[in-house]
Every structure is written in C-alpha cells, then in structure tokens.
C-alpha cells in the first residue's frame, strides 16, 4: 500500500522559511514523478513544484526562485524548501506521486500559515 506522509508545516512570519517533508512508503520515489501542490481556502489546488524520476524540476510561477523541490532516494522522501515566504503562500500543502504504473497517490496535507 502506497502512503505519503507530509510534515513540516506551521506558522511562520513573512520572509521566513520552512522545509516540508514527504515520506513515501510502498513505492520507490526515485522511479516516480513527485510533486507538491497547495490549496488555499476557496481556491483550486495548484502545482507548486514537481520533480521527475530523472531529476528534472518544474515550479509554479509564483514560487520560482523561492521554493526548491528535492528528493532523497535513500530515505524515499521528497522535500520542499520554502524561502522568503509570503502571506499568499498560506495554504494546505499536499505531496503526491505518480507511479510508473500510472497511479497517483496523495498525502493528507500539511498546513502552512504565513502571518505576522
């Protein structure tokens, strides 16, 4: 059974940093595409960052230059380093992975609040 467990969310002031972690079990994350999405209240879920099995990355326009996605294959974990956080980054953040077999799995989400 594939499971994704996010952690690292919390309350941070504008300009601060957080690192989200997504521990994956039941599938080899290095073989999959993995991504972080976010959903703010009343808004659609949107792509934040993604990383392919060969290490290519993609970012949403609003986070380019501030957020970095990475992967530790030994720990089967995906990270999202978030720097220079803004109030508009406030959202629930979800990790997902798309397996080689074409099945997508989601984590339960972790809340990020950016506020002074």
C-alpha positions, -999 to +999 in steps of 0.1 A: +000+000+000+014+034-010+014+060+017+026+096+017+031+114+050+038+152+050+053+171+078+070+205+084+041+229+081+034+256+107+032+293+113+059+315+100+064+352+096+066+368+061+102+364+048+107+333+068+115+297+057+100+263+061+110+229+048+083+204+041+090+167+041+070+139+024+080+104+035+068+078+010+062+041+015+050+013-008+067+027-039+102+038-049+100+075-051+132+076-073+112+058-101+083+082-099+073+117-106+066+135-073+052+169-066+039+194-041+006+211-046-012+236-024-048+246-019-059+279-002-094+283+012-119+288-016-093+282-043-084+253-066-054+231-058-024+242-078+010+229-086+038+243-065+067+221-077+074+188-093+104+165-099+107+137-124+124+104-120+154+118-138+156+148-116+141+175-138+121+201-118+092+224-126+078+252-105+047+273-104+053+308-115+045+323-081+072+303-063+101+303-088+133+315-072+119+310-037+110+273-034+131+243-042+120+207-046+144+179-039+144+141-033+164+118-011+162+084-027+178+066+002+152+080+026+124+077+000+115+113+009+106+144-011+113+179+003+101+213-004+123+241+008+103+273+010+122+306+014+111+342+015+075+331+024+047+355+016+012+358+031-002+345-002+017+312+003-007+304+031-024+271+022-026+234+028+003+217+011+000+182-004+026+158-016+018+135-045+034+109-066+026+093-099+039+058-102+053+041-132+021+022-135+002+055-139-015+056-104-014+089-085-013+090-047-017+119-023-007+126+012-031+140+038-016+175+037+002+199+060-009+234+068+013+264+062+004+298+075+024+329+068+014+357+090+029+385+111 
